Amino acid sequence: MVLLAGGETWRTRKKMKAKGIRPDWTRQDDTVAIPPGAEDEVPMNGPAEEHVGLLLPSHVYPLFEQALRIAEGESGDEHQRRIGALWARFSAVAASNPHAWSREALTAEQIWQPGPDNRMISWPYPKLMNSNNMVNQAAAVILCSVEKATYLQIPREQWVFPHAGTDSHDTYAVAERAELHRCPAIRIGGHRALELAGIGIDDVDYVDVYSCFPSAVQVAARELGLPIDDPLRPLTVTGGLTFAGGPWNNYVMHSIATMAELLRRNPGARGLITANGGYLTKHSFGVYSATPPPAEFRWENVQQAVDAEPTRTALVEWDGEGVVESWTTPFDRDGQPEKAFLAVRTPDDARTMALIDDPEAAAATVRDDIAGAKVRVRPDGRASLV
């Protein structure tokens, strides 16, 4: 029997810090062994991203969002309304979740339209399209064998079985991704988890797609073959990281616990949970049901198949003229664009990352659709539209 537990106290700690209070909480002794693998740091950024300071999730995920919009051929207004509607459906699920941090059902317009309580963070994402990590939340899962559950006389109707799972990761450097709106690790890992469980995506009754930002949900849904607007099968069981709450390192335990409650009420149903770390980088998939699997639990690391997928050359300190592949524009707290990060395709179809650091020029990237526009990039990473 194993107890898995995790909690976050970010809201309390931030409030205490603002008052100059340092909490006198229990600290783990240095003699406690580090779990195998935990000492291996996963690089969050590659050289091309570091070169221009593209380091925050709130800047990287909007870059993916623009790539999705461009691939769909949508106007900025059409796209804002569509992802606002997607996030409104997540908000509606959170409203019925007693464990959600924010249980007010918001409309699509309330979500996508910037305002005093919904300031723009990084175009095209206002605050309500970002994770809400200012929470105090915890969740726990008990994992044990059927033999142990029987011995402890845990009622049969409480049991939920993991059927199958997979793990993999995409390239650690965002600039090396073949396409910014696709993710081979999700496509390969997700479909293999379903295969190991002996089912297809249409056999899944409940889904929780990791939902730090709208782009993460859309990329995963497309790779897995999930419609984003099916009223009978929303893409979250909790309400997602914006509305149910986004614990820093423990959200997926909330989705597993919530999924377990749903499956107990519907023993014949199956649930799929996805997990994401980094910038659409690390991925895990799990298939669950209150009905036992026909065979033992099956797990596979699909990294070898993911590594065989094509990638793109990332250039650092590149000097030349390319075209804008995607971009995002961070705003300051006064609601003004302060700079713009660009993903730029070079004439030989490599990619470099660039920065427009002039606020006035950055503002133009919000007013205008600069997809495919020519841009001059200097070796220091600074850029200007041609």
Long-range contacts (C-beta under 8 A, 24 or more apart in sequence): 1-142, 1-143, 1-144, 1-145, 1-148, 2-142, 2-143, 2-144, 3-140, 3-141, 3-142, 3-143, 4-140, 4-141, 4-142, 4-143, 4-253, 5-138, 5-139, 5-140, 5-141, 5-253, 6-138, 6-139, 6-140, 6-247, 6-249, 6-250, 6-253, 7-136, 7-137, 7-138, 7-139, 7-247, 7-250, 8-133, 8-135, 8-136, 8-137, 8-138, 8-247, 8-248, 8-249, 8-250, 9-136, 10-133, 10-134, 10-135, 10-136, 10-247, 10-248, 11-134, 11-135, 11-136, 12-136, 14-134, 42-169, 42-172, 42-277, 42-278, 42-281, 42-282, 43-172, 43-173, 44-172, 44-278, 44-279, 44-281, 45-173, 45-174, 46-171, 46-172, 46-173, 46-174, 46-175, 46-176, 46-314, 47-173, 47-314, 47-316, 48-173, 48-174, 48-175, 48-314, 48-315, 48-316, 48-351, 48-352, 48-353, 49-173, 49-174, 49-175, 49-353, 51-316, 51-317, 51-353, 51-381, 52-341, 52-353, 52-354, 52-355, 52-381, 53-355, 54-174, 54-341, 54-353, 54-355, 57-131, 57-212, 57-213, 57-279, 58-121, 58-122, 58-125, 58-130, 58-330, 59-122, 59-328, 59-330, 59-341, 60-174, 60-279, 61-125, 61-212, 61-213, 61-215, 61-216, 61-279, 61-280, 62-122, 62-123, 62-124, 62-125, 62-213, 62-215, 62-328, 63-174, 63-180, 63-326, 63-327, 63-328, 63-341, 63-343, 64-180, 64-181, 64-213, 64-215, 64-216, 64-219, 64-279, 64-280, 64-326, 65-124, 65-125, 65-213, 65-214, 65-215, 65-218, 65-328, 66-124, 66-326, 66-327, 66-328, 66-371, 67-179, 67-180, 67-181, 67-325, 67-326, 67-343, 68-181, 68-215, 68-218, 68-219, 69-124, 70-181, 70-325, 70-326, 70-371, 71-179, 71-181, 75-369, 76-124, 76-369, 79-124, 80-112, 80-124, 81-108, 81-112, 83-112, 83-124, 83-129, 83-214, 83-218, 84-108, 84-109, 84-111, 84-112, 84-113, 85-229, 86-214, 86-217, 86-218, 86-228, 86-229, 87-111, 87-112, 87-128, 87-129, 87-214, 87-240, 87-242, 89-229, 89-231, 89-234, 89-235, 90-211, 90-234, 90-235, 90-236, 90-239, 90-240, 90-242, 90-243, 91-239, 91-242, 91-243, 92-234, 93-234, 93-236, 93-237, 93-238, 93-239, 93-240, 93-243, 93-244, 94-238, 94-239, 94-240, 94-243, 94-244, 95-239, 95-243, 97-237, 97-238, 97-239, 97-244, 97-258, 99-137, 99-238, 99-244, 99-254, 99-258, 100-238, 100-239, 100-243, 100-244, 100-245, 101-132, 101-135, 101-137, 101-243, 101-244, 101-245, 102-132, 102-239, 102-242, 102-243, 102-244, 102-245, 103-243, 106-243, 114-335, 119-331, 119-333, 119-335, 120-331, 120-335, 121-330, 121-331, 122-328, 122-329, 122-330, 122-331, 123-328, 123-329, 123-330, 123-331, 123-337, 123-365, 123-366, 124-328, 125-213, 125-214, 128-242, 129-213, 129-214, 129-242, 130-213, 130-242, 131-212, 131-213, 131-241, 131-242, 131-246, 132-241, 132-242, 132-243, 132-245, 132-246, 133-241, 133-246, 133-247, 133-248, 135-245, 135-246, 135-247, 137-245, 137-247, 137-250, 137-254, 138-247, 138-250, 139-247, 139-250, 139-253, 139-254, 139-256, 139-257, 140-253, 140-257, 141-253, 141-256, 141-257, 141-260, 146-292, 157-264, 157-267, 157-290, 158-264, 159-290, 160-259, 160-260, 160-263, 160-264, 160-288, 160-289, 160-290, 161-288, 161-289, 161-290, 161-291, 161-292, 161-293, 161-297, 162-286, 162-287, 162-288, 162-297, 163-196, 163-197, 163-270, 163-287, 163-288, 163-289, 163-293, 163-297, 163-298, 164-193, 164-194, 164-196, 164-197, 164-286, 164-287, 164-293, 164-297, 164-298, 164-299, 165-193, 165-196, 165-284, 165-285, 165-286, 165-287, 165-297, 165-298, 165-299, 165-300, 166-190, 166-192, 166-193, 166-196, 166-284, 166-285, 166-299, 166-300, 166-301, 166-302, 167-282, 167-283, 167-284, 167-285, 167-299, 167-301, 167-302, 167-303, 168-282, 168-283, 168-301, 168-302, 168-303, 168-305, 168-306, 169-278, 169-281, 169-282, 169-283, 169-303, 169-306, 170-280, 170-281, 170-283, 170-306, 171-281, 171-311, 172-278, 172-281, 173-314, 174-279, 175-312, 175-314, 175-343, 175-351, 175-352, 175-353, 176-311, 176-312, 176-313, 176-314, 176-351, 177-311, 177-312, 178-309, 178-310, 178-311, 178-312, 180-325, 180-326, 180-343, 181-219, 182-219, 182-222, 182-223, 183-219, 183-220, 183-223, 183-280, 183-283, 184-223, 184-306, 184-309, 185-281, 185-283, 185-302, 185-306, 186-219, 186-220, 186-223, 186-224, 186-274, 186-280, 186-283, 187-223, 187-224, 188-302, 188-305, 188-306, 188-309, 189-283, 189-284, 189-285, 189-302, 189-306, 190-220, 190-223, 190-224, 190-272, 190-274, 190-283, 190-285, 191-224, 192-285, 192-300, 192-302, 192-305, 193-272, 193-285, 193-286, 193-287, 194-272, 194-287, 196-287, 196-298, 196-299, 196-300, 197-270, 197-287, 197-293, 197-298, 198-293, 198-294, 199-270, 199-287, 201-225, 201-226, 201-272, 203-270, 204-233, 204-270, 204-271, 204-272, 204-287, 205-233, 205-266, 205-269, 205-270, 205-271, 206-233, 206-237, 206-259, 206-262, 206-263, 206-269, 206-270, 206-271, 206-272, 207-233, 207-234, 207-235, 207-236, 207-237, 207-271, 207-272, 207-273, 208-235, 208-236, 208-237, 208-238, 208-255, 208-258, 208-259, 208-271, 208-272, 208-273, 208-274, 209-235, 209-236, 209-274, 210-241, 210-251, 210-252, 210-255, 210-274, 210-275, 210-276, 211-235, 211-236, 211-240, 211-241, 211-242, 212-241, 212-246, 212-276, 215-280, 216-276, 216-280, 219-280, 220-274, 220-276, 224-272, 224-274, 237-262, 237-271, 252-284, 256-286, 256-288, 259-288, 260-288, 263-288, 263-289, 263-290, 264-290, 266-290, 267-291, 312-349, 312-350, 312-351, 313-350, 313-351, 314-350, 314-351, 314-352, 314-353, 315-346, 315-350, 315-351, 315-352, 316-352, 317-379, 317-380, 317-381, 318-346, 318-350, 318-352, 318-377, 318-379, 319-377, 319-378, 319-379, 320-346, 320-347, 320-376, 320-377, 321-347, 321-374, 321-375, 321-376, 321-377, 321-386, 322-346, 322-347, 322-352, 322-374, 322-375, 322-377, 323-372, 323-373, 323-374, 323-375, 324-370, 324-371, 324-372, 324-373, 324-374, 324-375, 324-385, 325-351, 325-371, 326-371, 327-365, 327-370, 329-362, 329-363, 329-365, 329-366, 336-363, 337-362, 337-363, 337-365, 337-366, 338-362, 340-365, 342-375, 342-383, 344-375, 344-377, 344-383, 352-377, 352-381, 353-381, 354-381, 354-382, 354-383, 355-381, 355-382, 355-383, 356-382, 356-383, 356-384, 356-385, 357-382, 358-384, 361-385
